[in-house]
């Protein structure tokens, strides 16, 4: 039976017990749309700085982009115009990839594989034929202020022992499978204790499912995102995962969050302070490990305005 549609804020007064202790109050750090450093899991493990202060290189062709991305040296890569390509372009360690105004990657995606310390910002990805961004066997990755639309598979997929990732201020629209975390139920030997990702201030704008769909990662932190008119579901916690779904805004979403998906068994999901407007009530249960980093929440009632005015490519000066 479909969950009842309603308007409410969940969990405002209930004390939540997570891994045997009361959940600590969020600290005072908050990322604004214009910030140039990440918040969340990408700050852990030494932090994420990409190419740092390396003088930037501007690229405007697929061959130049591919060469710059795969270089063995730290680099700041500025993408200019529309670059048409196919397949997946490998991104090596210590890279910052920034789109100039209107920069678009059309027909292909980025493969962040066996890399560390990577930043991808201010790009529009459209019509990719595999994934728009695939992160595997990689750590310390920040994916921020991008727009994803009309692709073949995942917009941002994180898998295969990846860790310390933040996905923030992105917009996904006119697309089906948004963000997968953990590629299969049988990969626990690699993924247990890893796949720790923060998703915040993203705009899931009529996209269908996987916002995110999570396996094994614990804790995964999903906060201050705006979900609108999602036809499938919002968040799914499966296969040993632990997901905190906190202070998000759901509007016209019949299934905002649940445990289990397809043949994958239920994971743990704690939901608190979410605004549900003309949406289902969601399914939560189990316990989630504590969040180790400081953060401050935007009020759920303000999330829609904040996110729709700040998320996606072209919303920040770089």
C-alpha positions as CSV (number, residue, x, y, z in Angstrom):
1,X,0.0,0.0,0.0
2,X,1.3,3.4,-0.9
3,X,2.3,5.5,2.1
4,X,-0.1,8.3,3.0
5,X,0.7,11.7,1.5
6,X,1.1,14.4,4.1
7,X,2.9,17.5,5.2
8,X,5.0,17.1,8.4
9,X,8.5,17.4,9.9
10,X,9.7,14.0,11.2
11,X,11.5,13.4,14.5
12,X,11.5,16.9,16.0
13,X,11.1,15.9,19.6
14,X,12.2,12.2,19.7
15,X,15.6,11.4,21.2
16,X,17.4,9.0,18.8
17,X,19.7,6.3,20.0
18,X,22.4,5.5,17.5
19,X,25.0,2.8,18.2
20,X,24.1,2.9,21.9
21,X,24.6,6.6,22.5
22,X,22.5,9.8,22.1
23,X,23.2,11.4,18.8
24,X,25.3,14.5,19.4
25,X,24.1,18.0,18.4
26,X,25.4,19.2,15.0
27,X,28.4,21.6,15.4
28,X,28.5,25.0,13.9
29,X,30.2,24.5,10.5
30,X,28.0,25.0,7.4
31,X,29.0,25.1,3.8
32,X,27.5,27.9,1.8
33,X,27.0,27.7,-2.0
34,X,30.0,29.8,-2.7
35,X,32.5,28.0,-0.5
36,X,35.7,26.6,-2.2
37,X,36.4,23.9,0.3
38,X,34.3,20.8,1.1
39,X,32.2,19.8,4.1
40,X,31.6,16.3,5.3
41,X,33.4,13.1,4.6
42,X,35.8,14.7,2.0
43,X,37.4,16.6,4.9
44,X,38.5,13.4,6.5
45,X,41.6,11.3,5.8
46,X,43.8,14.4,5.3
47,X,41.2,16.5,3.4
48,X,40.5,17.1,-0.3
49,X,42.4,19.9,-2.1
50,X,42.7,18.6,-5.6
51,X,45.3,20.4,-7.7
52,X,45.8,23.0,-5.0
53,X,47.5,26.2,-6.1
54,X,48.9,24.7,-9.3
55,X,48.5,27.2,-12.2
56,X,45.4,26.3,-14.2
57,X,45.4,24.8,-17.7
58,X,42.4,25.5,-19.9
59,X,41.1,22.8,-22.3
60,X,38.5,22.9,-25.0
61,X,38.8,19.5,-26.8
62,X,38.3,15.9,-25.7
63,X,41.9,15.0,-26.4
64,X,43.3,17.9,-24.4
65,X,40.9,17.1,-21.5
66,X,41.8,13.4,-21.5
67,X,45.5,14.2,-21.5
68,X,45.2,16.7,-18.6
69,X,42.9,14.4,-16.5
70,X,45.2,11.4,-16.8
71,X,48.5,13.3,-16.1
72,X,50.6,12.0,-13.2
73,X,51.2,15.5,-11.8
74,X,48.8,17.7,-9.8
75,X,46.7,20.0,-12.0
76,X,44.0,22.5,-12.0
77,X,42.0,22.0,-15.3
78,X,39.6,24.6,-16.6
79,X,37.0,23.3,-19.1
80,X,35.9,25.7,-21.7
81,X,32.8,25.3,-24.0
82,X,31.2,22.0,-24.9
83,X,33.4,19.0,-25.1
84,X,31.8,16.0,-27.0
85,X,33.3,12.6,-26.3
86,X,32.3,9.0,-25.6
87,X,33.1,6.4,-23.0
88,X,34.8,7.3,-19.7
89,X,37.8,9.6,-19.3
90,X,40.1,8.5,-16.5
91,X,40.8,11.1,-13.8
92,X,44.1,10.6,-11.9
93,X,45.1,11.8,-8.4
94,X,45.5,15.4,-7.3
95,X,43.2,17.0,-9.9
96,X,40.8,19.9,-9.7
97,X,38.5,20.0,-12.7
98,X,36.5,23.3,-13.0
99,X,34.1,24.3,-15.7
100,X,34.2,27.9,-17.0
101,X,30.8,29.5,-17.6
102,X,28.6,27.2,-19.7
103,X,31.2,24.3,-19.7
104,X,29.5,21.0,-20.8
105,X,30.7,17.4,-21.0
106,X,28.5,15.8,-23.7
107,X,28.3,12.0,-24.4
108,X,30.9,10.8,-21.9
109,X,31.8,10.7,-18.3
110,X,34.7,10.8,-15.8
111,X,36.2,7.6,-14.3
112,X,37.9,8.5,-10.9
113,X,39.6,5.1,-10.5
114,X,42.4,4.3,-8.1
115,X,42.9,7.9,-7.4
116,X,42.9,10.3,-4.4
117,X,42.4,14.0,-3.8
118,X,40.1,14.9,-6.7
119,X,37.7,17.9,-7.1
120,X,35.1,18.1,-9.9
121,X,33.0,21.4,-10.0
122,X,30.8,23.6,-12.1
123,X,30.3,21.3,-15.1
124,X,27.1,20.2,-16.9
125,X,27.1,16.5,-17.9
126,X,24.5,15.4,-20.4
127,X,23.9,12.4,-22.6
128,X,26.6,10.2,-21.1
129,X,26.7,6.6,-22.4
130,X,28.0,4.9,-19.2
131,X,28.2,7.0,-15.9
132,X,28.6,10.7,-15.7
133,X,31.0,10.3,-12.8
134,X,32.2,6.9,-11.5
135,X,34.3,6.8,-8.4
136,X,36.0,3.4,-7.6
137,X,38.9,2.4,-5.5
138,X,39.4,6.1,-4.7
139,X,39.4,8.4,-1.7
140,X,39.1,12.1,-0.8
141,X,36.8,13.1,-3.7
142,X,34.6,16.3,-3.8
143,X,31.9,16.5,-6.5
144,X,30.2,19.9,-6.2
145,X,28.0,22.3,-8.2
146,X,27.5,20.2,-11.3
147,X,24.3,19.6,-13.3
148,X,23.4,16.1,-14.6
149,X,20.7,15.4,-17.2
150,X,19.5,12.8,-19.7
151,X,22.3,10.2,-19.3
152,X,22.4,6.5,-19.7
153,X,23.3,5.1,-16.3
154,X,24.3,6.7,-13.0
155,X,24.9,10.4,-12.6
156,X,27.3,9.9,-9.7
157,X,28.2,6.3,-8.7
158,X,30.6,5.6,-5.8
159,X,31.7,2.0,-5.3
160,X,34.5,-0.6,-4.9
161,X,36.1,0.4,-1.6
162,X,36.0,4.2,-2.2
163,X,35.9,6.4,0.9
164,X,35.8,10.0,2.1
165,X,33.6,11.5,-0.6
166,X,31.3,14.5,-0.5
167,X,28.6,15.1,-3.1
168,X,27.2,18.7,-2.7
169,X,25.2,21.4,-4.4
170,X,24.5,19.3,-7.6
171,X,21.3,19.3,-9.6
172,X,20.0,16.1,-11.3
173,X,17.0,16.5,-13.6
174,X,15.3,14.6,-16.5
175,X,17.2,11.5,-15.5
176,X,16.5,8.0,-14.0
177,X,19.4,6.6,-11.9
178,X,20.9,9.4,-9.9
179,X,23.5,8.2,-7.3
180,X,24.4,4.6,-6.5
181,X,26.7,3.9,-3.5
182,X,28.0,0.4,-3.5
183,X,27.6,-1.6,-6.7
184,X,26.6,-5.1,-5.4
185,X,25.5,-7.0,-2.4
186,X,28.4,-9.4,-2.7
187,X,31.2,-6.9,-2.5
188,X,31.3,-6.7,1.3
189,X,34.9,-7.8,1.6
190,X,36.0,-4.6,-0.1
191,X,33.3,-2.3,1.0
192,X,32.8,-2.9,4.7
193,X,34.2,0.0,6.7
194,X,34.3,2.2,3.6
195,X,31.9,3.9,1.3
196,X,31.5,6.8,3.7
197,X,29.9,9.6,1.8
198,X,28.1,12.9,2.5
199,X,25.3,14.1,0.3
200,X,24.2,17.7,1.0
201,X,22.3,20.6,-0.7
202,X,21.7,18.6,-3.8
203,X,18.6,19.2,-5.9
204,X,16.9,16.0,-7.1
205,X,14.6,17.7,-9.6
206,X,12.1,15.2,-11.0
207,X,14.8,12.5,-11.2
208,X,13.5,9.0,-10.6
209,X,15.6,6.9,-8.1
210,X,18.8,6.4,-6.2
211,X,19.2,9.6,-4.3
212,X,21.2,7.7,-3.1
213,X,20.8,3.9,-3.0
214,X,23.3,2.7,-0.4
215,X,25.1,-0.6,0.3
216,X,27.6,-1.2,3.2
217,X,28.5,2.5,3.9
218,X,28.0,3.5,7.5
219,X,27.6,6.3,8.4
220,X,26.3,7.8,5.2
221,X,25.0,11.3,5.7
222,X,22.2,12.7,3.6
223,X,21.2,16.2,4.8
224,X,19.7,19.4,3.5
225,X,18.8,18.1,0.1
226,X,15.7,19.1,-1.9
227,X,13.7,16.3,-3.4
228,X,10.9,17.2,-5.8
229,X,8.5,15.0,-7.9
230,X,10.7,11.9,-7.7
231,X,8.7,9.2,-9.4
232,X,10.5,6.1,-7.9
233,X,12.0,6.9,-4.5
234,X,14.3,9.2,-2.6
235,X,16.8,7.3,-0.4
236,X,17.2,3.5,0.0
237,X,19.4,1.9,2.7
238,X,20.3,-1.7,1.9
239,X,22.8,-4.5,2.6
240,X,24.5,-3.5,5.9
241,X,24.4,0.2,5.3
242,X,23.7,2.9,7.9
243,X,22.2,6.1,6.5
244,X,21.2,9.3,8.4
245,X,18.6,11.2,6.4
246,X,18.4,14.5,8.1
247,X,16.7,17.9,7.6
248,X,15.9,17.3,4.0
249,X,12.9,18.7,2.1
250,X,10.7,16.3,0.2
251,X,7.9,17.7,-2.0
252,X,5.5,15.4,-4.0
253,X,7.5,12.3,-3.3
254,X,5.4,9.3,-2.5
255,X,8.3,7.2,-1.2
256,X,10.9,9.6,0.4
257,X,13.1,6.9,2.0
258,X,13.0,3.2,2.8
259,X,15.0,0.2,3.8
260,X,15.7,-2.6,1.3
261,X,15.5,-2.3,-2.5
262,X,15.0,-4.9,-5.2
263,X,16.7,-8.1,-4.0
264,X,18.9,-6.2,-1.5
265,X,18.0,-6.7,2.2
266,X,17.2,-3.8,4.4
267,X,20.0,-1.7,5.9
268,X,19.6,0.8,8.8
269,X,18.1,4.2,8.2
270,X,17.5,7.0,10.8
271,X,15.3,9.8,9.7
272,X,15.0,13.1,11.6
273,X,13.7,16.6,11.1
274,X,12.7,16.0,7.4
275,X,10.0,18.2,5.9
276,X,7.5,16.0,4.0
277,X,5.2,18.1,1.8
278,X,2.5,16.1,0.0
279,X,4.7,13.1,0.4
280,X,4.7,9.7,2.0
281,X,5.8,9.0,5.5
282,X,8.9,7.0,4.7
283,X,10.3,3.8,6.4
284,X,13.1,4.0,8.9
285,X,14.7,1.7,11.5
286,X,17.9,0.5,13.0
287,X,21.0,2.4,14.2
288,X,23.7,4.4,12.4
289,X,27.2,5.2,13.5
290,X,27.9,8.8,14.7
291,X,28.9,11.5,12.2
292,X,32.6,12.4,13.0
293,X,32.8,15.9,11.5
294,X,31.2,19.3,12.5
295,X,28.2,20.6,10.5
296,X,25.3,22.9,11.0
297,X,21.9,22.3,9.4
298,X,19.7,24.7,7.5
299,X,16.1,24.6,8.7
300,X,14.1,22.1,6.6
301,X,11.6,24.8,5.7
302,X,14.4,26.9,4.2
303,X,16.0,24.0,2.2
304,X,13.9,24.4,-1.0
305,X,14.7,28.1,-1.4
306,X,18.4,27.6,-0.5
307,X,19.0,24.6,-2.7
308,X,17.0,25.7,-5.8
309,X,18.9,29.1,-5.8
310,X,22.3,27.6,-5.2
311,X,22.6,24.1,-6.7
312,X,23.9,23.1,-10.1
313,X,26.5,24.4,-12.5
314,X,26.7,28.1,-13.1
315,X,25.7,29.1,-9.6
316,X,29.1,29.9,-8.2
317,X,31.9,32.1,-9.3
318,X,35.2,30.2,-9.6
